[in-house]
Amino acid sequence: MIPLDPMLKARSVAIVGASERAGSVGDQTIRQLVSGGFSGDVFPINPRYESVHGIRALSSLDDLAGPVDLAVLAVANERLESEMERAMALGSRSVAIFASCHGQSASGIPLRDRLRALADGAGAPICGGNGMGFLNVEDRIRICGFYQPPDLQPGGVAFLSHSGSLFSAMLHNRRGIRYNVVVSTGLEINTSMDAYMKWALELESTRVLALFLETIRNPDGFRNALAEAERRDVPVVALKVGASSRGRQAVLTHSEGLAGDDAVYEALFEAHGVHRVWCMDEMADTVELFSAGRRATAPGLGAAHDSGGERALLIDTADRVGVPLPEVSRATTERLSAVLDPGLEAANPVDAWGTGRDAEEVFVESMLALAGDPAIGAVVFCVDLTPEERPDDAYSSAAFRVAEGTAKPVAVLANLATTVDPIQASRLREAGIPVLEGTETALRALRHLLDRHIRSEQPPMAPRLSDAAPQTRPDIDGEAGALALLAAYGIPTPVVEMADDVESIAETASRIGFPVVLKTGESIDHKTEAGGVVLGLEDESDLLAAYRDMAARLGPRALISEQVAGGVEIGLGMISDEQFGPVVIVSAGGTMIEVMADRVALLPPVDRSRALAALDKLRLRPVLDGARGSAPADLDALADVISRFSELALDSAGVFRAIDVNPVIAGPTGAVAVDALMKRR
């Protein structure tokens, strides 16, 4: 990896295209650098000026006495290559480019490729192009051709973005989020996101790593960086665009990279504990919450309100986004009852507003009671923080006292962002108390905080269930061969035999024992849709009638299987991704698998505990516990099947591009894979 210190910690900077023309990139670049407090050497390069903003200018990079750490090429595309050649000939250790880098030479080689070749040959990293540069806030190095706030204070958040606009938006946040480094990575000509991630993780100040992602150009490096964040216990908050088909096309157009199948990113983030957010407001709430530093100590949230209606709103929203609001202990209930006005329910969440008498004391004691409950991992004070006539008498003082009285995370949740009083919010944030803006994004941020606790309690990955891959693979000839391979990995399957005429059909069914299932043995991927599956054939007469009909329509080859007792249908799949390798899909199964779209994606291997956690994320999870009087499914057996399938997926990604096991019948006495399709590479 090319070292990034010469770029991100540069002590000498040459700015090609430095200017005093108001509004130009060259003007903003030198003004940002100097006004930001840079204490190193600055060399404006522009033959039109004798000095730029009071600093002596040079006509060309050739006039420099020696190499610089960073050459900023604040020029148009048509000048980039010639200036890059000069910078590399001078020995410049790194380069920053703002222009789009679009263009070709007579040879047809794209401009960005020519720039990459020049920089790679000199071992120099490039920031950009088609980006806005970077700010190393803690070292006062601003390399940006666009106006940014002058009063940025250093903090613990590293924000890396494929979007230049969001790079700027996060710097302009009014929430007091403080950064150590912010990078607009742009086209990543020879320096990709993972390199910046690893550099940021080496900073002692980094407490949160926030990412806006369009694509991943170095998959192995990206996974290694995520693993390093796990090792250092640094939360990674990521907003990945391109989940929809139109979104993927927008990414292709904008970044000239592949967004990839979103299920792959879902699996990748799950494997490495990345906190995926879906909008920038959720990003801001989550980053602010994590940067406060306190960690949840249990998986449940405690909440105190000054409104019965907003209490109900929080309960509804928490249920929708998956935030647990646990019942509290008897001791906590008694403590709440002792302080609440008559008629208020001593429960979590608590509406603590009564007559208004001693309101601050009531709120403080209510929240401390919740914080003292073992089921509560974090406490949130749900008040709107509207401006008050006397701000010192507002709710913020109650939040200060609660934060001082517990080591658990304490935050203020304002339901409507546009009503938040900046005076109160600023006081709270200066004291290290996050102010979350908006009911849903706040609860999603709190869910990330609670999820991190749940993950921290997860045991280490268990050893493989299969001691090793089978020494010999069964011959994969259609469904029978696919089921045989599943059985070789210890996955229960029904007895299955092939037949291709009436006599052998009858003999096979008699040997297996009725009832049986008849399936076409012809090369048809989706047999059910083609009318190639008949279930529950009770006797030879029904079987032969069904076979004659199927053979006439689809062909004589058939498969006879024992009938598996009913249960919940689960789908298992494997896709082999070009970037990240095999991905396992656990989903609702059966004929509605595509329509339901109820699925979880995982990177193999997956042990039993992680398989059970994946099942908990499915919408059909309550059905597995038994519905309408049916017996609950054997979850341990189903988790065992998922784990064994993940081992098959890991071993077989080089052989198969896709595997489809649908359905797995999960019943009260076990889980059986009854149908399988495997597509070779």
C-alpha positions in Angstrom: 0.0 0.0 0.0 1.3 3.5 -0.9 1.9 5.4 2.3 -0.6 8.2 2.9 1.3 10.4 5.4 2.9 12.6 2.7 -0.6 13.4 1.6 -2.7 13.5 4.7 0.1 14.9 7.0 1.8 17.0 4.4 4.3 19.6 5.6 5.0 21.2 2.3 2.3 21.9 -0.4 2.6 23.3 -3.9 -0.7 24.6 -5.4 -0.7 24.6 -9.2 -3.3 27.0 -10.3 -3.2 29.1 -7.1 -5.2 32.3 -7.7 -6.7 35.4 -6.3 -9.8 35.3 -8.6 -12.7 35.2 -6.2 -14.7 32.0 -6.4 -12.1 30.0 -8.3 -10.9 26.6 -7.1 -7.3 28.0 -7.0 -8.4 30.9 -4.8 -10.3 28.7 -2.3 -7.5 26.1 -2.1 -4.9 28.5 -0.9 -7.3 30.4 1.3 -8.6 27.3 3.0 -5.0 26.0 3.6 -3.7 29.3 5.0 -6.7 30.4 7.0 -7.1 26.9 8.4 -3.8 27.3 10.3 -1.4 25.3 8.1 2.1 25.8 9.5 4.1 24.1 6.8 5.6 25.5 3.5 3.1 26.8 0.9 4.2 27.3 -2.8 1.6 29.0 -5.0 2.3 28.1 -8.7 0.9 30.5 -11.3 2.9 32.5 -13.9 0.3 35.3 -13.8 1.1 36.3 -10.3 4.1 37.5 -8.4 2.4 36.6 -5.1 -0.9 35.0 -4.2 -2.6 36.2 -1.0 0.7 37.5 0.2 2.8 34.4 -0.6 5.5 34.6 -3.3 4.4 32.7 -6.4 6.4 30.6 -8.8 5.8 30.3 -12.5 6.1 26.5 -12.6 6.7 23.4 -10.5 10.1 23.4 -12.3 11.0 26.4 -10.3 10.9 24.6 -7.0 14.2 23.9 -5.3 13.2 20.3 -4.4 10.3 17.9 -4.0 7.2 18.7 -1.9 5.0 16.4 0.2 1.9 17.3 -1.8 1.3 18.8 -5.2 -2.3 20.1 -5.6 -3.3 20.3 -9.2 -6.1 22.9 -9.1 -6.2 23.0 -13.0 -8.6 21.9 -15.7 -8.5 18.4 -17.3 -6.4 19.5 -20.3 -3.5 20.6 -18.1 -3.5 17.7 -15.7 -1.2 15.3 -17.5 1.5 17.9 -18.2 1.4 19.1 -14.6 1.4 15.5 -13.3 4.5 14.8 -15.3 6.2 17.9 -13.8 5.1 16.9 -10.3 6.5 13.4 -10.6 9.7 14.6 -12.2 10.2 16.9 -9.2 9.7 14.0 -6.8 6.4 15.1 -5.3 5.4 12.5 -2.8 1.6 12.8 -3.3 -1.0 14.6 -5.4 -4.5 16.0 -5.0 -6.8 16.6 -8.0 -10.2 18.3 -8.1 -11.0 18.1 -11.9 -13.1 15.2 -13.4 -10.1 13.5 -15.1 -12.2 12.8 -18.2 -10.4 12.7 -21.5 -8.3 10.5 -23.9 -5.1 10.8 -25.7 -4.4 9.9 -29.4 -3.6 6.4 -28.2 -7.1 6.1 -26.8 -5.9 5.6 -23.2 -8.2 7.4 -20.8 -6.7 10.4 -18.9 -7.2 8.8 -15.5 -5.3 5.7 -16.6 -2.4 7.9 -17.8 -2.4 9.8 -14.5 -2.4 6.6 -12.5 0.6 5.2 -14.5 2.6 8.4 -13.8 1.8 8.3 -10.0 2.2 4.6 -9.6 5.6 4.8 -11.2 6.7 7.3 -8.6 4.9 5.6 -5.7 2.8 8.7 -5.1 -0.9 8.5 -3.8 -3.5 10.6 -5.6 -6.5 12.0 -3.7 -9.3 12.3 -6.3 -9.9 13.3 -9.0 -13.5 14.4 -9.3 -13.5 15.1 -5.6 -13.3 17.9 -3.1 -10.0 17.0 -1.4 -9.5 16.4 2.3 -9.3 18.0 5.7 -7.0 16.8 8.4 -8.7 18.8 11.1 -6.4 17.8 14.0 -3.2 18.7 12.1 -4.8 21.9 10.4 -4.3 20.7 6.9 -7.1 21.8 4.5 -6.7 20.7 0.9 -10.1 21.7 -0.5 -11.0 24.0 -3.4 -14.4 24.9 -1.9 -15.5 26.9 1.1 -15.7 25.0 4.4 -16.5 26.3 7.9 -13.5 28.2 9.3 -14.0 27.2 13.0 -13.9 23.4 12.8 -12.6 21.8 16.0 -10.9 18.4 16.0 -12.7 15.3 17.3 -13.0 11.6 17.0 -15.0 11.0 13.8 -13.3 10.0 10.5 -15.7 10.6 7.6 -14.8 9.1 4.2 -17.1 9.8 1.2 -17.5 8.9 -2.4 -19.7 12.0 -2.7 -18.1 15.4 -2.6 -21.4 17.1 -1.7 -21.9 14.9 1.3 -18.2 15.5 2.3 -19.1 19.2 2.5 -22.6 18.7 4.0 -21.1 16.7 7.0 -18.5 19.4 7.5 -21.2 22.0 7.6 -23.3 20.1 10.2 -24.8 22.3 12.9 -24.7 19.5 15.5 -21.2 19.9 16.7 -19.9 16.6 15.2 -16.2 16.9 15.3 -13.8 15.2 13.0 -10.1 14.3 12.9 -10.1 13.6 9.1 -12.6 14.0 6.3 -11.8 12.8 2.8 -13.7 13.1 -0.5 -12.1 10.1 -2.2 -13.5 10.9 -5.7 -12.5 8.6 -8.5 -9.9 6.8 -6.3 -7.4 6.8 -9.2 -4.8 4.9 -7.2 -5.9 5.4 -3.6 -9.1 3.6 -2.7 -11.4 3.8 0.3 -9.7 1.0 2.2 -6.4 2.8 2.2 -8.0 5.9 3.9 -9.8 3.6 6.3 -6.6 2.0 7.5 -4.9 5.3 7.8 -7.7 6.7 9.9 -7.8 3.6 12.1 -4.2 4.2 13.0 -5.0 7.5 14.5 -5.4 7.3 18.3 -8.2 9.9 18.0 -10.5 7.9 15.8 -13.5 6.8 17.8 -16.0 6.4 14.9 -15.4 5.6 11.2 -18.2 6.8 9.0 -18.5 5.9 5.3 -20.6 7.0 2.3 -20.1 4.2 -0.3 -20.9 3.9 -3.9 -18.7 0.9 -4.8 -15.7 -1.0 -3.5 -12.7 -1.0 -5.7 -10.4 -3.2 -3.6 -12.5 -5.9 -1.9 -9.7 -7.6 -0.1 -8.4 -4.4 1.3 -11.9 -3.3 2.3 -12.5 -6.5 4.3 -9.1 -6.2 5.9 -9.9 -2.6 6.9 -13.2 -3.7 8.4 -11.4 -6.5 10.3 -9.0 -3.9 11.7 -11.9 -1.7 12.9 -13.3 -4.8 14.7 -9.9 -5.5 16.3 -9.6 -1.9 17.5 -13.3 -1.8 18.5 -14.1 1.2 16.4 -17.7 1.4 15.2 -18.1 1.6 11.5 -21.2 3.5 10.2 -21.9 3.1 6.5 -24.4 4.4 4.0 -24.1 2.3 0.9 -26.1 3.5 -2.2 -27.1 1.3 -5.1 -29.5 -1.0 -3.4 -32.2 -0.5 -6.1 -31.8 -1.3 -9.8 -32.1 2.5 -10.6 -29.7 3.3 -7.8 -27.2 0.8 -9.2 -27.4 2.4 -12.6 -26.9 5.9 -11.0 -23.8 4.6 -9.3 -22.5 3.1 -12.6 -22.9 6.4 -14.3 -21.4 8.5 -11.5 -18.5 6.5 -10.2 -17.7 4.2 -13.2 -17.6 1.3 -10.8 -19.8 -1.7 -10.0 -22.2 -1.3 -7.1 -22.6 -5.0 -6.8 -25.6 -7.0 -5.5 -26.9 -5.4 -2.4 -27.2 -8.7 -0.7 -23.5 -9.0 -0.8 -23.0 -5.8 1.1 -25.7 -6.8 3.5 -23.7 -10.0 4.2 -20.4 -8.2 4.3 -21.7 -5.6 6.8 -23.2 -8.3 9.0 -20.0 -10.3 9.1 -18.0 -7.4 10.3 -20.5 -5.6 12.5 -20.9 -2.6 10.3 -23.8 -0.3 11.3 -25.6 0.3 8.0 -27.7 3.5 7.8 -30.2 4.4 5.1 -30.1 8.2 5.1 -27.8 11.0 6.1 -30.0 12.0 9.1 -29.7 8.5 10.4 -25.9 8.7 9.7 -25.7 12.0 11.7 -27.7 10.6 14.7 -25.7 7.4 14.8 -22.3 9.1 14.4 -23.2 11.6 17.2 -24.4 8.8 19.5 -21.3 6.6 19.0 -18.9 9.5 19.2 -20.1 10.3 22.7 -18.2 7.2 23.7 -20.5 5.4 26.1 -21.6 1.8 25.2 -24.8 0.1 25.9 -24.7 -2.5 28.7 -27.9 -4.5 27.9 -30.0 -4.9 24.7 -33.0 -2.8 25.9 -33.8 0.9 25.8 -35.3 3.0 28.6 -37.2 6.1 27.8 -38.7 9.0 29.7 -41.3 11.4 28.3 -43.2 14.6 29.1 -46.1 13.6 26.8 -48.4 10.6 26.7 -48.9 11.0 22.9 -45.2 11.1 22.2 -44.7 8.1 24.4 -47.2 6.2 22.2 -45.4 7.5 19.1 -42.1 6.2 20.5 -43.6 2.8 21.3 -45.0 2.4 17.8 -41.8 3.6 16.1 -39.6 1.4 18.3 -41.7 -1.6 17.3 -41.4 -0.8 13.6 -37.6 -0.3 13.6 -36.8 -3.1 16.1 -35.8 -1.3 19.3 -36.6 -3.4 22.4 -38.4 -1.5 25.2 -38.1 -4.1 28.0 -40.4 -4.5 31.0 -38.5 -3.4 34.1 -38.0 -5.2 37.4 -40.3 -4.9 40.4 -37.6 -2.8 42.2 -37.6 -0.4 39.3 -41.4 -0.2 39.2 -41.5 0.6 42.9 -38.8 3.3 42.5 -40.9 4.8 39.7 -44.1 4.6 41.7 -42.5 6.5 44.6 -41.8 9.6 42.5 -44.5 9.7 39.8 -47.8 11.6 40.3 -50.9 9.6 40.8 -52.4 8.2 37.6 -49.0 7.8 35.8 -48.0 4.3 34.9 -44.8 3.1 36.5 -43.4 1.3 33.4 -40.9 1.6 30.6 -41.3 3.9 28.6 -42.5 6.3 31.4 -44.6 9.4 30.9 -43.3 11.4 33.9 -45.2 14.6 33.4 -47.9 15.1 36.0 -48.8 18.4 37.7 -45.5 20.0 36.9 -44.6 20.1 40.6 -40.9 19.4 41.1 -40.8 18.4 37.4 -37.0 18.3 37.2 -36.7 16.0 40.2 -39.3 13.7 38.9 -37.6 13.4 35.5 -34.2 12.9 37.0 -35.3 10.2 39.5 -37.4 8.4 36.8 -34.5 8.2 34.4 -32.0 7.1 37.1 -34.5 4.4 38.0 -34.6 3.2 34.4 -30.8 3.4 34.2 -30.4 1.3 37.3 -32.5 -1.6 35.8 -30.4 -4.5 34.5 -32.5 -4.9 31.4 -31.9 -1.3 30.3 -28.7 -0.7 28.3 -29.2 3.0 27.4 -31.6 5.8 28.5 -33.2 8.4 26.3 -35.0 11.6 27.4 -37.7 12.2 24.9 -38.5 16.0 24.9 -38.8 18.3 22.0 -36.2 20.9 23.2 -38.3 23.8 22.0 -36.9 27.3 22.9 -37.8 28.4 26.4 -38.2 31.9 27.8 -35.5 31.0 30.4 -33.2 28.4 28.9 -31.5 27.7 32.2 -34.8 26.3 33.5 -35.3 24.0 30.6 -35.0 20.2 30.5 -31.3 20.2 29.7 -30.3 20.5 33.4 -32.2 17.2 34.1 -30.2 15.5 31.3 -27.0 16.8 32.8 -27.8 15.3 36.2 -28.8 11.9 34.8 -25.6 11.7 32.7 -23.6 12.4 35.9 -25.6 9.7 37.8 -25.0 6.8 35.5 -22.3 5.4 33.3 -24.8 4.1 30.8 -25.4 6.0 27.5 -27.8 9.0 28.0 -29.2 10.9 25.0 -32.0 13.5 24.4 -34.4 12.6 21.6 -36.2 15.5 19.9 -39.2 14.3 17.8 -39.1 17.2 15.4 -35.6 18.3 14.2 -36.8 21.8 13.1 -38.0 22.7 16.6 -34.7 22.0 18.4 -33.4 25.0 20.4 -29.8 25.5 19.3 -28.9 27.0 22.7 -30.0 24.0 24.7 -28.7 21.5 22.1 -25.3 23.1 22.1 -25.1 23.0 25.9 -26.0 19.3 25.9 -23.6 18.4 23.2 -20.7 20.3 24.9 -21.4 18.2 27.9 -21.1 15.0 25.8 -24.9 14.3 25.7 -26.0 13.5 22.2 -29.1 15.3 20.9 -30.9 13.0 18.4 -33.1 14.8 15.9 -36.2 12.9 14.6 -38.1 10.0 16.2 -37.3 7.3 13.6 -33.7 8.2 12.8 -33.0 8.6 16.5 -34.4 5.2 17.3 -32.5 3.6 14.4 -29.3 5.2 15.8 -30.2 3.8 19.3 -30.8 0.4 17.7 -27.2 0.5 16.3 -25.9 1.2 19.8 -27.9 -1.7 21.3 -26.9 -4.0 18.4 -23.3 -3.3 19.2 -23.8 -4.6 22.7 -25.6 -7.7 21.4 -22.7 -8.4 19.0 -20.2 -7.9 21.8 -21.9 -10.7 23.8 -21.8 -13.1 20.8 -19.5 -16.0 21.4 -16.5 -16.6 19.1 -17.1 -18.4 15.9 -17.5 -22.1 16.7 -15.5 -24.8 14.8 -16.9 -26.3 11.7 -19.7 -28.8 12.1 -18.2 -30.9 9.3 -14.7 -32.0 10.2 -13.7 -31.5 6.6 -15.2 -31.3 3.1 -16.1 -34.7 1.7 -13.1 -36.4 0.1 -15.2 -37.2 -3.0 -18.1 -35.2 -4.3 -21.2 -37.0 -5.5 -21.8 -36.8 -9.2 -24.0 -33.7 -9.5 -26.5 -34.9 -12.0 -29.7 -33.0 -11.5 -31.6 -32.8 -8.3 -30.7 -36.3 -7.0 -27.0 -35.4 -7.3 -27.5 -32.1 -5.6 -29.4 -33.7 -2.7 -26.6 -36.2 -2.4 -24.0 -33.4 -2.0 -26.1 -31.9 0.7 -26.3 -35.2 2.5 -22.5 -35.5 2.2 -22.3 -32.4 4.3 -24.6 -33.8 7.0 -27.8 -32.0 5.9 -30.8 -34.3 6.2 -32.5 -35.1 2.9 -35.3 -37.4 1.9 -34.8 -40.8 0.2 -34.7 -40.0 -3.5 -34.4 -42.3 -6.6 -34.6 -41.7 -10.3 -36.8 -43.6 -12.8 -37.8 -43.2 -16.4 -40.8 -45.5 -17.2 -44.0 -46.7 -15.6 -42.5 -50.0 -14.3 -39.5 -48.5 -12.6 -41.7 -45.7 -11.2 -44.0 -48.2 -9.5 -41.1 -50.3 -8.2 -39.2 -47.3 -6.8 -42.3 -45.9 -5.0 -43.0 -49.3 -3.5 -39.4 -49.6 -2.2 -39.5 -46.1 -0.7 -43.0 -46.4 0.7 -46.1 -44.3 0.2 -46.9 -41.4 0.4 -44.4 -40.1 -2.1 -43.6 -37.0 -4.1 -43.2 -37.1 -7.9 -40.9 -34.6 -9.7 -39.8 -34.3 -13.2 -36.2 -35.4 -13.7 -35.7 -33.3 -16.8 -33.4 -30.2 -16.8 -36.0 -27.7 -15.6 -34.9 -25.2 -13.0 -38.2 -24.2 -11.5 -40.2 -27.4 -11.5 -43.2 -26.3 -9.6 -43.9 -23.4 -12.0 -43.7 -25.9 -14.9 -46.1 -28.3 -13.2 -43.3 -30.7 -12.6 -44.0 -31.5 -8.9 -46.9 -33.5 -7.4 -47.0 -33.9 -3.6 -48.7 -36.5 -1.4 -49.3 -39.4 -3.8 -50.9 -42.0 -1.6 -51.0 -45.1 -3.8 -49.7 -46.6 -7.0 -52.8 -45.6 -9.0 -52.5 -41.9 -8.2 -48.7 -42.1 -8.8 -48.9 -43.6 -12.3 -51.7 -41.2 -13.4 -49.6 -38.3 -12.3 -46.5 -39.7 -14.0 -48.2 -40.3 -17.3 -49.4 -36.7 -17.4 -46.0 -35.3 -16.4 -44.1 -37.5 -18.9 -46.3 -36.4 -21.7 -45.7 -32.7 -20.9 -42.1 -32.6 -19.7 -40.4 -35.9 -20.6 -40.0 -39.4 -19.2 -37.3 -38.9 -16.6 -38.7 -38.6 -13.1 -37.6 -38.5 -9.5 -39.4 -40.3 -6.7 -39.0 -38.9 -3.2 -40.3 -39.9 0.2 -42.9 -37.4 1.5 -41.6 -35.2 4.3 -44.0 -34.2 7.0 -45.2 -30.6 6.9 -43.5 -27.6 8.5 -42.3 -24.1 7.8 -40.7 -23.7 4.4 -37.3 -22.0 4.5 -35.1 -21.2 1.5 -31.3 -21.5 1.4 -29.1 -20.1 -1.4 -25.5 -19.4 -2.3 -24.3 -16.9 -4.9 -20.6 -16.6 -5.7 -19.8 -12.9 -5.9 -17.0 -11.7 -8.1 -15.7 -9.3 -5.4 -16.4 -10.9 -2.1 -16.8 -14.7 -2.9 -19.7 -16.9 -1.6 -22.7 -15.4 0.0 -25.4 -17.4 1.8 -29.0 -16.3 1.6 -31.5 -17.5 4.3 -35.1 -16.7 3.4 -38.7 -17.5 3.5 -39.1 -20.5 1.2 -41.5 -22.3 -1.1 -43.2 -20.9 -4.1 -43.5 -17.4 -2.7 -39.7 -17.0 -2.2 -39.3 -14.1 -4.7 -42.6 -12.5 -3.8 -42.0 -12.4 -0.1 -38.4 -11.2 -0.4 -37.9 -12.0 3.2 -34.2 -12.8 3.5 -31.0 -12.4 5.3 -27.6 -12.5 3.6 -24.5 -13.9 5.4 -20.8 -14.5 4.6 -19.8 -18.1 5.3 -18.9 -19.8 7.5 -21.9 -19.4 9.8 -22.1 -21.3 13.1 -25.2 -22.2 15.0 -25.5 -19.1 17.1 -25.1 -16.8 14.1 -27.6 -18.9 12.2 -30.1 -18.5 15.0 -29.5 -14.7 15.0 -30.1 -14.7 11.2 -33.5 -16.5 11.7 -34.5 -13.8 14.2 -34.2 -11.2 11.5 -36.8 -12.8 9.2 -40.3 -11.5 9.2 -41.6 -15.1 9.3 -39.6 -15.8 12.5 -42.8 -15.9 14.7 -44.2 -18.6 12.4 -41.3 -20.9 13.4 -42.4 -20.6 17.0 -45.8 -22.1 16.0 -48.8 -20.4 14.6 -52.5 -21.1 14.9 -51.9 -24.1 17.1 -49.1 -25.7 15.1 -46.1 -27.1 16.8 -42.9 -24.9 16.9 -40.1 -25.8 14.6 -36.9 -27.3 15.8 -34.7 -24.2 15.6 -31.5 -25.9 16.7 -31.9 -28.4 13.8 -32.6 -25.7 11.3 -29.6 -23.7 12.6 -27.5 -26.8 12.1 -28.7 -27.1 8.5 -27.9 -23.5 7.8 -24.4 -23.9 9.3 -23.6 -27.0 7.3 -24.9 -25.4 4.2 -22.6 -22.4 4.8 -19.7 -24.8 4.9 -20.8 -26.3 1.5 -21.1 -22.8 0.1 -17.6 -21.9 1.3 -16.1 -25.1 -0.2 -18.0 -25.0 -3.5 -17.8 -21.3 -4.6 -15.1 -22.3 -7.1 -17.3 -25.0 -8.6 -20.8 -23.5 -8.4 -21.9 -20.0 -9.3 -25.2 -20.5 -7.5 -27.0 -23.1 -5.3 -30.7 -23.0 -4.5 -32.1 -25.2 -1.7 -35.8 -24.6 -1.6 -37.5 -25.5 0.5 -36.0 -26.8 3.7 -38.9 -28.1 5.7 -38.5 -27.0 9.3 -40.8 -29.1 11.5 -41.0 -30.0 15.2 -38.6 -33.0 14.9 -36.0 -31.6 12.5 -35.2 -29.8 9.3 -35.0 -31.6 5.9 -33.8 -30.2 2.6 -36.3 -31.5 0.0 -35.2 -29.8 -3.2 -31.9 -28.5 -4.6 -30.6 -26.9 -7.7 -26.8 -26.3 -8.3 -25.5 -24.2 -11.2 -21.9 -24.9 -12.2 -19.6 -22.1 -13.2 
